[in-house]
Amino acid sequence: MGTDNHTPLRLGMVGGGKDAFIGAVHRLACRLDDSFILTAGALSSTPEKSVASARELGLAPERSYGTWQQMLDGELKRPRVERIDAVTIVTPNHTHAAIARAFAEAGIPVACDKPLTSTLADAQTLAAAVEKSKTPFCVSYNYTGYPMVRHAAHLVRTGAIGAVRKCFVEYHQGWLATKLEDAGQKQAAWRNDPAQAGGGGAIGDIGSHAENLLSTVTGLEIEQVAADLTSFVPGRKLDDDAAVFIRMSGTAKATLTVCQVAIGEENNLTLRIHGDKGSLWWRQEEPNHLTVATLDGMTKVLARGSGFQSPADSASRLPPGHPEGFIEAFANIYKGFAQTVRGFNAGKPTPGEHPGIHDGLRGVRFVDAVVRSGKNNSVWTSLDGR
Ligand SMILES: NC(=O)c1ccc[n+]([C@@H]2O[C@H](COP(=O)([O-])OP(=O)(O)OC[C@H]3O[C@@H](n4cnc5c(N)ncnc54)[C@H](O)[C@@H]3O)[C@@H](O)[C@H]2O)c1
C-alpha cells in the first residue's frame, strides 16, 4: 500500500487496450513522476482482447483480467499491501458509471475520463455513491493540468484582471468532417452513437473540456445556457457543432463554441477572459505561453517555468524554452491524484490538485442543459441542480 512519496502506487486500468486512444496517454502520464505503475488491467471489451492487450503491456498473467468485474473481485481478494491503489477508467462514456461506482463503493480510488457519464441521472447517482463512500475520485480533465492554465486561474483569483466580464472558449477540430463513423473508425463510431456517447456529440466530447476549462479558470458557476446545435454531416446522429451563450454567476457572460467539422483545425482549444482591469489569452496548441493585457496598455507574454511565485510553478518540470505539452499536463493530474491517494492510504486526507467528482457532475449537468436548450429552439435553460 503506497503511503510514502517515493514508491509508485499500483494502478489498475479499465479500457485502453489494443487500438484504443487515450489509455496509452494515461499510461505515459501516470508514469512521468513515478506516480503510478500499471499493475492490473481489464483492457478491452472482450476477455480475449483484454488478456492479449495486457500481455503486450507485460502485465502479470494473474493480473491480466478478462473483465472489470473480475479485476475488482481479484484485486479485493489480494492482501491490502498488494492490491491496486487506484483504478483508471478509459472506456466509452456509457460504461463509466457502473465501473466507477463499483470500484468507489469497494473503497478503491477512481480516476475516470470525461465526460463523467453519458446521462445526468447516472452522474447524480454516481456522485452520491462517491460522496457516501468517501473514496477519492479524479476526473481527467487534463487541460487544467497545464502550468499556464493554473497560472491563469491564479491571476484571476488574485485580481490581476479584475472582475470577470466576458469569456470566450472555443474547442475546434476537423477530424469528423466526413462520416468517419461509417468507415470503421471506432473512436468516431461510439462518439456518434447516442447509446454510448450520451445526448451530446461534440458538446459532450470536447464541450465538456471547454466547460471545465472555463469554470476552473474563472472560478464562476455556469447558471444558464442558450445553445444552437448542428449536425453538419448528413445522417450523423449527434451534434458535430455547437454554439452556446452562457450566463455565469455574478454578471459574467461567456460564449462557448465547439466544432469537429472545422477542416484544418487540429486540437484548437482556446480560452480568452476579459475582466474590468485586464485580459488573459491561452491556447492549447501553444500551451507554454499565457498572454496578459492590462488597462495601462501593457501586453505581456508569460513563459512557463519562469518562476511567477504562483502555485503553478510546481506544475513545470523544465526551464522555459524546453517545451512541455499534453503528456506533462496530463501527468500533473496524476501527480495530484497520487497525493490524494497516498493521503487516503495513510488515513490522513491530503487532497492533491486534480478535478474531482463535482467537476465531473457539473460537466454532465452542462452538457445536459445544452442539449435540452438545443432541442428547445435555443431557449435559455438553467443547469439542473438536482
Ligand atoms: N481526456 C482526454 O483528453 C480524452 C481524450 C480522448 C478520449 N477521452 C475519453 O476517454 C474515454 C475513451 O475514449 P477513447 O478515445 O480512448 O476510446 P477508444 O474507443 O479508443 O478506447 C476505448 C477502450 O475501452 C475498451 N472497452 C470498451 N468497453 C469496455 C469494457 N466494458 N471493459 C473494458 N474495456 C472496455 C475498448 O475495447 C477500448 O480499448 C472516453 O470517455 C472519452 O471521452 C478523453
The ligand as a Tripos MOL2 file, in Angstrom:
@<TRIPOS>MOLECULE
LIG
   44    48     1     0     0
SMALL
NO_CHARGES

@<TRIPOS>ATOM
      1 N1         -9.0600   13.4890  -21.5390 N.am      1 LIG1
      2 C1         -8.9570   13.4730  -22.8510 C.2       1 LIG1
      3 O1         -8.3070   14.3200  -23.4400 O.2       1 LIG1
      4 C2         -9.6430   12.3980  -23.6170 C.ar      1 LIG1
      5 C3         -9.2730   12.1610  -24.9600 C.ar      1 LIG1
      6 C4         -9.8970   11.1140  -25.6250 C.ar      1 LIG1
      7 C5        -10.8700   10.3630  -25.0070 C.ar      1 LIG1
      8 N2        -11.2390   10.6600  -23.7230 N.ar      1 LIG1
      9 C6        -12.2920    9.8650  -23.0560 C.3       1 LIG1
     10 O2        -11.7320    8.5970  -22.7610 O.3       1 LIG1
     11 C7        -12.7000    7.5700  -22.9550 C.3       1 LIG1
     12 C8        -12.1740    6.5870  -24.0140 C.3       1 LIG1
     13 O3        -12.0000    7.2640  -25.2430 O.3       1 LIG1
     14 P1        -11.0240    6.6770  -26.3960 P.3       1 LIG1
     15 O4        -10.9770    7.7040  -27.4570 O.co2     1 LIG1
     16 O5         -9.7400    6.2170  -25.8050 O.co2     1 LIG1
     17 O6        -11.8810    5.4290  -26.8700 O.3       1 LIG1
     18 P2        -11.3640    4.1170  -27.6130 P.3       1 LIG1
     19 O7        -12.5310    3.6010  -28.3620 O.co2     1 LIG1
     20 O8        -10.1030    4.4120  -28.3550 O.co2     1 LIG1
     21 O9        -10.9820    3.1260  -26.4390 O.3       1 LIG1
     22 C9        -11.9510    2.5770  -25.5680 C.3       1 LIG1
     23 C10       -11.3680    1.3110  -24.9560 C.3       1 LIG1
     24 O10       -12.2940    0.8230  -23.9860 O.3       1 LIG1
     25 C11       -12.4380   -0.5840  -24.1950 C.3       1 LIG1
     26 N3        -13.7000   -1.0180  -23.5990 N.ar      1 LIG1
     27 C12       -14.9710   -0.7900  -24.0130 C.ar      1 LIG1
     28 N4        -15.8480   -1.3640  -23.1550 N.ar      1 LIG1
     29 C13       -15.1050   -1.9530  -22.1850 C.ar      1 LIG1
     30 C14       -15.4090   -2.6890  -21.0160 C.ar      1 LIG1
     31 N5        -16.6680   -2.9280  -20.6660 N.pl3     1 LIG1
     32 N6        -14.3940   -3.1600  -20.2610 N.ar      1 LIG1
     33 C15       -13.1050   -2.9360  -20.5900 C.ar      1 LIG1
     34 N7        -12.7500   -2.2170  -21.6800 N.ar      1 LIG1
     35 C16       -13.7360   -1.7340  -22.4720 C.ar      1 LIG1
     36 C17       -12.3290   -0.7530  -25.6970 C.3       1 LIG1
     37 O11       -12.0820   -2.0880  -26.0500 O.3       1 LIG1
     38 C18       -11.1560    0.1720  -25.9560 C.3       1 LIG1
     39 O12        -9.9350   -0.4760  -25.6440 O.3       1 LIG1
     40 C19       -13.9800    8.2980  -23.3420 C.3       1 LIG1
     41 O13       -14.7830    8.5080  -22.2140 O.3       1 LIG1
     42 C20       -13.5050    9.6170  -23.9060 C.3       1 LIG1
     43 O14       -14.4510   10.6550  -23.7920 O.3       1 LIG1
     44 C21       -10.6390   11.6500  -23.0350 C.ar      1 LIG1
@<TRIPOS>BOND
     1     1     2 1
     2     2     3 2
     3     2     4 1
     4     4     5 ar
     5     4    44 ar
     6     5     6 ar
     7     6     7 ar
     8     7     8 ar
     9     8     9 1
    10     8    44 ar
    11     9    10 1
    12     9    42 1
    13    10    11 1
    14    11    12 1
    15    11    40 1
    16    12    13 1
    17    13    14 1
    18    14    15 2
    19    14    16 1
    20    14    17 1
    21    17    18 1
    22    18    19 2
    23    18    20 1
    24    18    21 1
    25    21    22 1
    26    22    23 1
    27    23    24 1
    28    23    38 1
    29    24    25 1
    30    25    26 1
    31    25    36 1
    32    26    27 ar
    33    26    35 ar
    34    27    28 ar
    35    28    29 ar
    36    29    30 ar
    37    29    35 ar
    38    30    31 1
    39    30    32 ar
    40    32    33 ar
    41    33    34 ar
    42    34    35 ar
    43    36    37 1
    44    36    38 1
    45    38    39 1
    46    40    41 1
    47    40    42 1
    48    42    43 1
@<TRIPOS>SUBSTRUCTURE
     1 LIG1         1 GROUP 0 **** ****
